[in-house]
């Protein structure tokens, strides 16, 4: 039976660093198929995707991925732990994925697995130090670094020096650790692989050779600095990106949602805001007070602290936009995905779908309308799909062209069928 590698992606947008990752994944397992689980129209940073999920799925297929499934929005907009758990459960539900390949700054599994296992065990001293650091107002990555460094100095913790830990807790390393924790708990037979990230760092705004961060590419697009984009985005992906922009469907910017988010904040009571995921320790009062801000930039600047980072605040605002509360998110985290939503597939992927139909633990969805009308579908599944549809209906309000902002795009847009571009295979 042919091996299948799973990758968890956002492709916001697909760039040369992503192409490098896919190339190295194929080298790790020659001849394997590639299945991607991709965030839909909202990302893990709590931001709208640059272009919509179907266009990004097409870029993935053009670059060699065989099938793209949508990661339900209730997982896509969570912090690293919820995001990773939802993605791994989705890949596991296909019944055929036997490898998970992800990028990391570490580039080696051993240190990542050591830390993942240590965190999973939750030794009392580590747990105590982590809680103390969080109570002092540190962000989770900073608190994690401090707790592990403190415990390591006692000789009762990880076999790493403080110097090694100093630069370890980068965004991709943290996500990698959460993938490993999720694999161990959900799908222990899935073999993890990690590829060392090359070129520009996660937040770097400038290119390193022909690779730039997605953050840097998005910034360049908004500033219309197309030289960096042309240098760091592969041809097929670049064509799709420019096609969407020409159609007035991108680039989508978070400020497009400022009015509706500020309206929701101003009309919501502190009690309602307290029900939002990740809102703790009186943050609801600060949110309510900051609702008088004239724009999102000012709002986030006023609210940002060491613990409430920009990314965490953006996620909270997306929870508000989607009407996602702690109770609902807790249910979805416990229940796991209810379906496998296909965004697109290639001719190789079509062959793979026959295997998935035989082995999958969840129903395959190509069209949401028949799915939500099916009397045999559970209320939880319909609710999850409702959030995905709502996420798109709100997302399209950010399209630059008003004529493109009609609701119901999930019901109108077909599954993407595309094969790799010749230029990507050479």
N, C-alpha and C positions, 0 to 999 in steps of 0.2 A: 504493500500500500504506500502511496506517495506521502512524504512528510508534508506537514502544514505548519507554517510559521505564523503566529499571530503578532500583530503590531498595534499599539495604541497610539493614535495620532490626533493632531488638530489641523496640521497643514494650513497654517494661517499667516502667509500662504505657503504652498509647497515650494521649497528652495533647494539649493545645491547640497546643503547639509543633510536634508532628508533623502536626497538621491544617494548620497554617500552611505547613509544608514541602510537603505534597501540593498545597495550593492554589496555591502559587507555581510548583510544577513544572508543573502544568496550564497556567498562564499562559505559561510559557516555551515549551511545545509544545502549542498548542491542539489538542484532539481526540485527543491521544495516549492509548494504553492504558498502564496502570501495572502492572508486575510487581515484586513484592517478594521479596527473599531474606531470610529471617528466622532469627535464632538460635532453636534449639529450646528445651529446658528449662533450659539453662545458658548464661550470658552471657559476653561477652568480658572482663568484670571478674572472672571466676572465681566468680560467685555464682549461686545458683538463681534462676530467673525468679519474679517475684511470683505469677503464675498460669501455667497450662500453655500449651503452644504452640498447641493448638487454639483455646483461648479468645482468645489474642492474635491468632491468624489471623482469627478471626471479627470482632474489633474492627477489624482492618485492612480487611477486606472491607466492613464497615459504613461505613467512612470513605472508600471509593472506590477502593481497590486492587482490581485485577481478578483476579490470581492471587497466591497466596503459596506459594513454595517454601521448604522447610527447608534452612538452611545446615547441612551435616553437623557434628556436634558436634566432630569432629577439627579443624575450622577455627574454629568458633564460640568455642572457649575459648582460642584462641591470642592472642598479642600483635598489635598493629595490622597488621604486615606479613603474617603468615599469615592473619589474619582477612580482610583486604582481598583478598588473592590468591585465597583460596577463594571469596569472594563474587563477584568479577569473573569467575572461571572458570565459576561456576554460571550467571551471567547470559549469558555468551558461549555456553554450551552449549545455551541455548534456540534459538539460531540466528535470533532475530528482534529482539533488543534493540539499538536503535541510539543510545540516550542513557543516560547514568548521571547521576543527580541526587543530590547529597549536601549536607548542611548543613556550614557552617564558620563560625568566628568571623571569618575574613578576609572572606568574602562576595564575593571576587573571585578569578578563576582565575589571573590573571597571576602574582602573587607565589607562589601555591601551585605552579604549574607550573615556575616558575624554580627554586624550591628542590628540587622533585621531580627535575628534570633534572640539577641539580647533584649531588644525592645519588646518582643513578643512575650518573653519570660517575665518582664516587669519586676525585676528585683526590687525589694522594698526601698533600699537606699536610693536607687535611680528614680523610682516613682516619686519619692519624697522630694528629691532635688528638682525634678521636673516641675512638680506642682509649685514649689517655692519660687522657681524662676518665672513661671507664668504669672503668679500672684504679684511679682515685682514689676509686671508690665512688659516682659520681653515677648517678642513674637515667638511662634512655635519653633522655627528653625534655630533662633538664638537661644531659646530656653533648652532645646534638645542638645545643642552644642555645649552649653554651660553645664547641664546636668551630667552628660557623659564625661566631660573633662574633669569635673569635680570628683566623680566616682572613680575614674581611672587613676587619679592621683592617690587614692587610698589603697591602691593595689587590689581592689576587689571588683574592678570593672573590666573594661575591654582591654585587650593587649595592644593598645595604640597609645602613642605618646600624645601629649597636648599639641605638639607641633603638627602631627599627622591630622588630628581632628580639627585643627584651626581652620582649614580651608575645605573641609569635607562636606559641609552642609549647604550645598548649592541646590538650586531648584530641581535639577535633573537627578542628582544623587538622592535627594529626599523622596522624589517620586519613584526612583528605582527601588529604594528600600521598601516603600509601600507595595510595589508590585510583588516583591519577594515575599512579603508577609501575606499578601492575598493569595499567591500561588500555593504557599505552604498550607494555608487553611482551606482553600477552595478546590484546588486542582494540583495535588502534590505530584502527580505523574507528569505534569507539564514541565518541560525542561527550560530553565531560564538561560538566556544569552544576553550579554551586554556588549555594546559597541562604544568605544571611547569617542566622545564628541570631538570634532575637529574644527579648527578655525575659531570664529568669533564666539564669545561667551554669550550666555543666555540674555543678558541685558545690554550687551555692547551695541552701540549705535553705528559703528563703522565696520566695514568689511575687513576680513582677514583673508587675503587672497581672493578666491572666488566664492567665499562663504561669508554670509552675514547672518545675524540673528533674525528671527521673525520680527522681533521688536524693531530692529533697525530698518528692516524692509518696509514695515508698515509706516514707520515715521517718514521714510523717504517718499513713499507713495502719497501720503497726505501733503507733503511739501513739494510734490511733483519733481523730485530729484530722481529722474528715471535712469540716470547713469548707473547708480548702485543697483537698482532693480534689474536692469538688463544684464548686469555683470553676475548677479548672484541667484537669479531665478532661471531654471532650465527653460528651453524654448517652448515646449508644449504647455507647461504651466503658465508661462508668461503670456502666451497667446490667449489662454482661457481668462486670465486675469484682466487683460486689456479688453477682451470682448465684453466681459461683465461691466467694466467701467464705461465702455462706449454705449452700452445699453442703459446706463443710468442706474445700475444695480450694485454699484460699488465705487470707490471704497466706502464702507459703512463705518461711521465714527460714533463713539459713545455719546458725544454731545447732542446727537440727534434725539436722544431719549431724555434729555435734561428736563423738559417741561413736564412730561408725564411722571417722571420719578419724583420731582419736587412737588407736583400736585398730590401724589400718593402720600408722600411724607407729611405734607401740611394737613391732609384730611385724616390721617391715621392718629389714633390715640397712643400714648406711651404704652398702654397695656397691649394694644395690637402689635406695636413694634417689638415688644418683649417676646412675642411668639416666634419671631423670625429666627431661623438657624444662625448660630454663631454670635447672637446678641446675648451678652451676659453682663452681670455686675453693673447694672444701671446704665448700660449703653443706650437703652431706649430713650432715656431723658436727654442725653446728648444729641441723639439723632433728631429728636423733636425740636430741640433748641436750634440746631443747625439747619432745619428745614427752611428757615428764612433766607438762606443763601441764594444769590441770584443765578448761580450756575453750578454745574457738577464739580468743576475744578475748585471753586471756593469751598463748596460743601466738604469735599474730601480733604482739602488742606486744613480745614477747621477741625475735622474729626480725627485725622491721622495721629497715631501714637506709635510707640515701639511695639505694642501688642496689636493694635488695630492698624495693620499695614494697609497700604492702598489697595492691594489685591483682596484682602479680607473685606474691606469696606465695599469694594465693587461687587463682591459676591453677595453681600447682605442686600445691596440695592437691587440685584437681580432677583433675589428671593422675594423681595417686596413687589417687584414688577410682575412676577409670575404667581403671586399669592401662594408661595410655598412656606408652610410653617414647620416648626420643629416636629410636631406629631406626624405630619404627612411624610416628611423626609425620613423620619425614624422607621415608619412602616416600609417605605421603599428599600431602605438599607437592609432591613431584616428580610424582606420578601425576595429581593433581587429582581433582575429584569423579568418582564412577563412575555417578551417577544423578541424576535430578531428582525429588525427593520432593515430591509435591503435598500441602500441608496444607489448602488450600481455594481455592475460586474462586467468582466471581459469574456471573450470566448472561452478562455481557460477557466474562468470563474464559473461559467455556465455548466461546464463539466463537473466542477466541484460541488455545485448546488445539488446535484443528484445524490451525492454522498451525504450532504448535510440534511436533506429531506429524510434520509433513512436513519441518521444517527442523532439529529438534534433533539434537545430536551424541551425546546420551546417552539411555538408556531412561527413560521416565516411570514413576514408581512411585506408585500409589494405595494398594496394600495390600502390606505387607512380606512376608507369608507366601508368596504365589506367587513373589515375586521371589527370595527366598533359597533356595527349593526348585528353582528353574529350573536344570537341569544346564548350561545354556549361559552362566550368569552366572559371571564370574571370581571367584577366591578373594578378590581385593582388594576387589571390590564387596560380597561377602558380609561381609567383615570390617568394612568401613565401616558397613554397615547394622547389624551386631552392636553396634557402639559406640553408634549412635543408639538402638537398643532398650534397651541397658544403661543409657544416660543417663536414659531415661524410667523404667525400673524402679527406679533409685536415687532419682530425683527424687520419685516419688510417696510415698516414705518420709517426706518432709517435709510431707505434707498434715496439717493440724490434725485432721481426722476419721480415726481409725484404720480405719474401714470402707472408706475410699477408697484404701487403700494396696496393693491387690492388684497383683501384677506382670502384665505382658503387655498394658498399656494400648495400646501401639502396634498390637497385633493386633486389638483390640476397637473402637477409636475410628474412626468413618468420616471420610472427607474432609468438611470443612466446606463447605456450599453456602449462601451468604448474599449478599444484595444490599444496597447502601447504604441506610441509614436515611433517611427523608424529612427528618428534622431536620438531617442532615449535608449535604443538598443545598441547603437554603435559604440 
